[in-house]
Amino acid sequence: MSTEHPSTEHPSTEHPSTVRSREVHLVNRPSGGAPKSDDVTIVEVDVAAGPGQVLVRNTVMSVEPYMRGRMSETTSYVAPFGLGEPMDGPATGVVAWSDVPELPVGTDVVHQFGWREYVALDPADVEAVDVDGLKPTDHLGALGQTGMTAWIGMNIIAKVQPGDTVFVSSAAGGVGAVAGQLAKAKGCTVIGSCGSADKVAAAVKDFGFDTAFDYHDGRIRDLLRGCIEEVGKPGLDVYFDNVGAEHLEAAIREMNEHGRIALCGMIAVYNATEPVPGPRNLLLMIWRRLRMEGYLLGDHEDARGEFLAEMTELVRRGEVTSPETYVGHGIEEAFAGFQTLLEGRAVIGKALVSLEG
């Protein structure tokens, strides 16, 4: 990854709506497998806010697994990043200059223009956030698209009920950790799958899962069966899938009749260079009258108010935490942090990059 003139300035006193900033541009589309550092470059630019806009100094940005798909030009549910253009994604920030009375200087905000230090935005593209008893980054985690993704999957897609036995893959990830906590808050028994012993410990001790396993420790079907027996249940009522592949096949094998599967993500295929085998036991979905449904957050914007009302109270009461791991500090470490996330190394909860150095 190259860097052009790495310097940052605060808004000048002569032209307070203009600032020098750095941003990450995509310059190569990965040909297959994991993205490389020379797929991006850091570019220094002038950012100027005009009439009716705000100038936002970004403080923290989120890196997300779905961003890997946006680096490619393949058809997806979201447009690919443009070559030679800045990447984007969820970020928190503070208003540094404003020509919008409703968004005065100092307002904590969230928006979708991460991967840069400063950004000029119209009011429609930025949202002031409540930080009373909350961290600004809660609005990237449990109160942001991560939390809403978990909430929609559990409440609308899987229709989790008290007493259900729930299995969550990638249980120590941003979405998985919140999904498991939501199920526990509803009175469910929750099993998790994770990628390391540390993540298993976090799922149980920090997020309240009843039990969890490291999928590196054996065949997933055997590890899952052992956890189901450990909690004294006959099978699964709900599977919240973040992984696909072998995890999905193992979960189908253990589903009770009329079980529900929410397809949230497919981490197993994101960096795959060859097709990943799908489940070989779909006949069980007929015999057991199972329901499996994929979903996208954008289809459920009408539920945002209900989600925020419920989740804000759960976070304030401490029933749901918003776990975070900082994978970088400064814009120059943002892409390396993204690579760390995709490699699954030492990331528990939401993967964040501080943009304040």
C-alpha positions as CSV (number, residue, x, y, z in Angstrom):
1,M,0.0,0.0,0.0
2,S,1.5,3.3,-1.0
3,T,1.0,6.6,0.7
4,E,1.0,10.1,-0.8
5,H,2.1,12.9,1.5
6,P,0.8,11.6,4.8
7,S,-0.2,14.7,6.7
8,T,-3.4,15.9,8.3
9,E,-4.5,19.4,9.2
10,H,-7.4,20.8,11.2
11,P,-9.7,23.2,9.4
12,S,-7.9,26.4,8.8
13,T,-9.0,29.7,10.4
14,E,-9.0,31.5,7.0
15,H,-11.1,28.8,5.3
16,P,-12.7,26.9,8.2
17,S,-14.8,24.6,5.9
18,T,-11.7,23.3,4.1
19,V,-9.2,20.7,5.3
20,R,-6.4,18.5,4.0
21,S,-7.2,14.9,4.6
22,R,-6.2,11.3,3.7
23,E,-8.4,8.6,2.3
24,V,-8.0,5.0,1.2
25,H,-8.5,4.3,-2.6
26,L,-9.0,0.9,-4.2
27,V,-6.5,0.6,-7.1
28,N,-6.6,-3.1,-7.9
29,R,-9.3,-5.7,-7.7
30,P,-8.1,-8.9,-6.0
31,S,-7.8,-11.7,-8.6
32,G,-8.7,-14.3,-6.0
33,G,-8.2,-15.2,-2.4
34,A,-7.2,-12.6,0.2
35,P,-6.7,-9.0,-0.7
36,K,-3.1,-7.6,-0.7
37,S,-1.8,-4.4,0.6
38,D,-1.0,-3.1,-2.9
39,D,-4.7,-3.3,-3.8
40,V,-5.1,0.1,-2.2
41,T,-3.3,3.3,-1.8
42,I,-3.6,6.3,0.6
43,V,-4.2,9.6,-1.2
44,E,-4.1,13.1,0.3
45,V,-7.0,15.4,-0.8
46,D,-8.6,18.7,-0.1
47,V,-12.0,18.3,1.5
48,A,-14.3,21.4,1.3
49,A,-17.8,21.7,2.9
50,G,-20.2,24.0,1.0
51,P,-23.4,25.8,1.9
52,G,-25.8,23.5,3.7
53,Q,-23.2,21.0,4.6
54,V,-21.2,19.8,7.6
55,L,-17.5,19.0,7.7
56,V,-17.0,15.8,9.8
57,R,-13.7,14.7,11.4
58,N,-13.9,10.9,11.5
59,T,-12.9,9.3,14.8
60,V,-13.5,5.6,14.3
61,M,-14.3,3.4,11.3
62,S,-15.6,-0.1,11.1
63,V,-14.1,-2.8,8.9
64,E,-16.6,-5.5,7.8
65,P,-16.4,-8.9,6.0
66,Y,-18.8,-7.8,3.3
67,M,-16.2,-5.2,2.2
68,R,-14.2,-8.0,0.7
69,G,-17.0,-8.7,-1.8
70,R,-17.1,-5.0,-2.7
71,M,-13.5,-5.1,-3.8
72,S,-14.4,-7.4,-6.6
73,E,-16.5,-6.6,-9.6
74,T,-18.8,-9.6,-9.2
75,T,-22.5,-9.2,-8.9
76,S,-23.6,-8.7,-5.3
77,Y,-26.3,-7.1,-3.3
78,V,-24.3,-3.9,-3.0
79,A,-22.3,-2.0,-5.6
80,P,-18.5,-2.7,-5.8
81,F,-16.0,-0.1,-4.7
82,G,-14.9,2.1,-7.7
83,L,-11.3,1.8,-8.9
84,G,-9.4,4.9,-8.1
85,E,-12.1,6.0,-5.7
86,P,-12.2,6.1,-1.9
87,M,-13.7,3.0,-0.2
88,D,-16.5,3.6,2.2
89,G,-18.2,2.1,5.2
90,P,-19.6,2.9,8.7
91,A,-17.8,5.5,10.8
92,T,-18.3,7.7,13.8
93,G,-17.2,11.3,13.8
94,V,-17.5,14.8,15.2
95,V,-18.8,17.8,13.3
96,A,-15.8,20.1,12.8
97,W,-17.6,22.9,10.8
98,S,-21.2,23.3,10.1
99,D,-23.7,25.3,8.0
100,V,-26.5,23.2,9.3
101,P,-28.2,24.6,12.5
102,E,-29.4,21.1,13.5
103,L,-25.8,19.8,13.5
104,P,-23.6,22.2,15.3
105,V,-19.9,21.9,15.8
106,G,-19.1,19.2,18.3
107,T,-22.1,17.0,17.5
108,D,-21.3,13.2,17.6
109,V,-22.5,11.6,14.3
110,V,-22.4,8.4,12.3
111,H,-22.4,8.0,8.6
112,Q,-21.3,5.6,5.8
113,F,-18.1,7.4,4.7
114,G,-15.3,5.7,6.5
115,W,-11.9,5.0,5.1
116,R,-11.0,8.7,5.2
117,E,-10.1,11.2,7.9
118,Y,-12.5,14.1,7.0
119,V,-15.6,14.2,4.9
120,A,-18.1,16.9,3.8
121,L,-21.7,15.7,4.0
122,D,-25.2,16.8,3.3
123,P,-27.6,16.5,6.3
124,A,-29.3,13.5,4.7
125,D,-26.1,11.5,4.8
126,V,-25.2,12.0,8.4
127,E,-27.0,11.2,11.7
128,A,-26.5,12.7,15.1
129,V,-26.3,10.0,17.8
130,D,-27.3,9.8,21.4
131,V,-24.2,9.3,23.6
132,D,-26.0,9.6,27.0
133,G,-24.8,6.5,28.9
134,L,-23.5,5.1,25.6
135,K,-20.2,5.1,23.7
136,P,-20.2,6.7,20.2
137,T,-18.9,3.3,18.9
138,D,-22.0,1.6,20.2
139,H,-23.6,3.1,17.1
140,L,-21.3,1.1,15.0
141,G,-21.9,-2.1,17.0
142,A,-25.0,-3.1,18.9
143,L,-26.9,0.1,17.9
144,G,-25.6,0.2,14.3
145,Q,-26.0,-2.0,11.3
146,T,-24.2,-4.8,13.1
147,G,-26.8,-4.9,15.9
148,M,-29.7,-4.4,13.6
149,T,-28.5,-7.3,11.4
150,A,-28.4,-9.5,14.5
151,W,-31.8,-8.2,15.7
152,I,-33.6,-8.7,12.3
153,G,-32.1,-12.2,12.0
154,M,-33.3,-13.3,15.5
155,N,-36.6,-11.5,15.7
156,I,-38.0,-11.3,12.2
157,I,-36.3,-14.1,10.3
158,A,-35.8,-16.8,12.9
159,K,-38.6,-15.6,15.2
160,V,-36.7,-16.7,18.3
161,Q,-39.0,-17.7,21.2
162,P,-38.2,-18.2,25.0
163,G,-36.9,-21.7,25.6
164,D,-35.5,-22.2,22.1
165,T,-32.1,-23.8,21.6
166,V,-30.1,-21.5,19.4
167,F,-26.8,-22.1,17.5
168,V,-24.7,-19.1,16.4
169,S,-21.7,-19.5,14.1
170,S,-18.9,-16.9,14.3
171,A,-20.2,-16.4,17.8
172,A,-17.4,-14.0,18.8
173,G,-17.8,-11.8,15.8
174,G,-19.6,-8.5,15.8
175,V,-22.9,-9.8,14.6
176,G,-22.7,-13.2,16.2
177,A,-21.9,-11.9,19.6
178,V,-24.9,-9.6,19.6
179,A,-27.1,-12.3,18.1
180,G,-26.2,-14.7,20.9
181,Q,-26.8,-12.0,23.6
182,L,-30.2,-11.2,22.1
183,A,-31.2,-14.9,22.3
184,K,-30.0,-15.1,25.9
185,A,-32.1,-12.0,26.7
186,K,-35.1,-13.8,25.4
187,G,-34.5,-16.8,27.6
188,C,-32.9,-19.2,25.1
189,T,-30.2,-21.8,25.5
190,V,-27.3,-20.6,23.2
191,I,-24.4,-22.5,21.6
192,G,-21.6,-20.8,19.7
193,S,-18.9,-21.8,17.3
194,C,-15.7,-19.8,17.3
195,G,-12.2,-19.9,15.7
196,S,-10.0,-20.0,18.8
197,A,-9.9,-20.9,22.5
198,D,-9.9,-17.2,23.4
199,K,-13.0,-16.6,21.4
200,V,-14.7,-19.5,23.0
201,A,-13.9,-18.1,26.4
202,A,-15.2,-14.7,25.4
203,A,-18.5,-16.1,24.0
204,V,-19.2,-17.9,27.3
205,K,-17.8,-15.5,29.9
206,D,-18.4,-12.1,28.2
207,F,-21.5,-12.7,26.0
208,G,-23.3,-15.3,28.1
209,F,-23.4,-18.2,25.7
210,D,-24.2,-21.5,27.5
211,T,-21.4,-23.3,25.8
212,A,-19.2,-22.9,22.7
213,F,-16.6,-24.8,20.7
214,D,-13.5,-24.1,18.6
215,Y,-14.3,-25.5,15.2
216,H,-10.6,-26.3,14.7
217,D,-10.8,-29.0,17.4
218,G,-12.5,-31.7,15.3
219,R,-15.4,-32.3,12.9
220,I,-18.0,-29.6,13.3
221,R,-20.8,-32.1,13.4
222,D,-19.2,-33.9,16.3
223,L,-18.4,-30.7,18.2
224,L,-21.9,-29.4,17.8
225,R,-23.5,-32.7,18.9
226,G,-21.3,-32.6,22.0
227,C,-22.5,-29.1,22.9
228,I,-26.1,-30.0,22.4
229,E,-25.7,-33.0,24.7
230,E,-23.8,-30.8,27.2
231,V,-26.8,-28.4,27.5
232,G,-29.2,-31.3,27.8
233,K,-31.3,-30.5,24.7
234,P,-32.5,-32.9,21.9
235,G,-31.5,-30.6,19.0
236,L,-31.6,-27.0,17.6
237,D,-34.6,-24.8,17.1
238,V,-32.7,-21.9,15.5
239,Y,-29.4,-21.6,13.6
240,F,-28.0,-18.1,13.0
241,D,-25.6,-18.7,10.2
242,N,-22.6,-16.4,9.6
243,V,-20.3,-19.1,8.0
244,G,-22.1,-21.5,5.6
245,A,-20.4,-24.7,4.3
246,E,-19.7,-27.3,6.9
247,H,-21.3,-25.3,9.7
248,L,-24.6,-25.1,7.8
249,E,-24.6,-28.8,7.0
250,A,-23.9,-29.7,10.7
251,A,-26.7,-27.4,11.9
252,I,-29.3,-28.9,9.4
253,R,-28.4,-32.3,10.8
254,E,-29.3,-31.2,14.3
255,M,-32.4,-29.2,13.7
256,N,-35.6,-30.1,15.5
257,E,-38.8,-30.3,13.5
258,H,-40.1,-26.9,12.3
259,G,-36.6,-25.4,13.0
260,R,-35.6,-22.0,11.5
261,I,-32.3,-21.0,9.9
262,A,-31.4,-17.4,9.4
263,L,-28.7,-17.0,6.7
264,C,-26.8,-13.8,7.6
265,G,-23.4,-14.4,6.1
266,M,-21.1,-16.9,4.4
267,I,-17.6,-16.3,5.7
268,A,-16.4,-19.6,4.4
269,V,-16.7,-18.4,0.8
270,Y,-15.4,-14.8,1.0
271,N,-11.8,-15.5,0.2
272,A,-12.3,-18.8,-1.5
273,T,-10.5,-19.4,-4.8
274,E,-12.6,-22.4,-5.7
275,P,-16.3,-23.2,-5.1
276,V,-17.1,-24.2,-1.5
277,P,-19.2,-27.3,-1.1
278,G,-22.7,-26.7,0.1
279,P,-24.8,-28.8,2.5
280,R,-25.4,-32.4,1.3
281,N,-28.4,-33.0,3.6
282,L,-31.0,-30.6,2.3
283,L,-33.5,-33.6,2.2
284,L,-33.7,-33.1,6.0
285,M,-35.3,-29.8,5.4
286,I,-38.3,-31.5,3.9
287,W,-38.6,-34.3,6.4
288,R,-38.3,-32.0,9.4
289,R,-40.3,-29.1,7.8
290,L,-37.5,-26.6,8.3
291,R,-37.4,-23.0,7.1
292,M,-34.2,-21.4,5.8
293,E,-34.2,-17.7,4.8
294,G,-31.5,-15.3,3.7
295,Y,-32.0,-11.6,4.4
296,L,-30.5,-8.2,3.8
297,L,-30.7,-5.3,6.2
298,G,-32.0,-2.9,3.6
299,D,-35.2,-4.8,3.3
300,H,-36.2,-4.1,6.9
301,E,-35.7,-0.3,7.3
302,D,-39.3,-0.1,8.5
303,A,-38.2,-1.9,11.7
304,R,-35.4,0.5,12.6
305,G,-37.4,2.4,15.1
306,E,-38.5,-0.7,17.0
307,F,-34.9,-2.1,16.8
308,L,-33.4,1.1,18.3
309,A,-36.0,1.4,21.1
310,E,-35.5,-2.2,22.2
311,M,-31.7,-2.4,21.7
312,T,-30.9,1.0,23.3
313,E,-32.6,-0.2,26.5
314,L,-30.8,-3.6,26.4
315,V,-27.4,-1.8,26.0
316,R,-28.1,0.7,28.8
317,R,-29.2,-2.1,31.1
318,G,-26.1,-4.1,30.3
319,E,-28.0,-7.1,28.9
320,V,-26.3,-6.6,25.5
321,T,-22.8,-5.4,25.2
322,S,-21.1,-4.1,22.1
323,P,-17.8,-5.9,22.0
324,E,-15.0,-4.2,20.1
325,T,-11.4,-4.9,19.0
326,Y,-9.2,-2.1,17.6
327,V,-7.3,-3.6,14.6
328,G,-5.6,-0.4,13.7
329,H,-4.7,3.2,14.8
330,G,-4.6,5.8,12.1
331,I,-5.7,5.7,8.4
332,E,-2.3,4.1,7.5
333,E,-3.2,1.0,9.5
334,A,-6.8,0.7,8.3
335,F,-6.3,-1.7,5.4
336,A,-4.0,-3.9,7.5
337,G,-6.7,-4.0,10.1
338,F,-9.2,-5.1,7.5
339,Q,-6.8,-7.9,6.5
340,T,-6.6,-9.0,10.1
341,L,-10.3,-9.2,10.3
342,L,-10.5,-11.4,7.1
343,E,-7.8,-13.7,8.5
344,G,-9.8,-14.2,11.7
345,R,-6.9,-13.3,13.9
346,A,-7.6,-12.1,17.4
347,V,-10.7,-10.1,16.6
348,I,-13.5,-10.4,19.1
349,G,-16.6,-8.4,18.4
350,K,-16.7,-5.4,16.1
351,A,-13.4,-4.7,14.3
352,L,-12.6,-1.0,14.5
353,V,-9.9,1.3,13.4
354,S,-9.2,4.5,15.3
355,L,-8.7,7.5,12.9
356,E,-7.4,9.7,15.7
357,G,-3.8,8.3,15.4
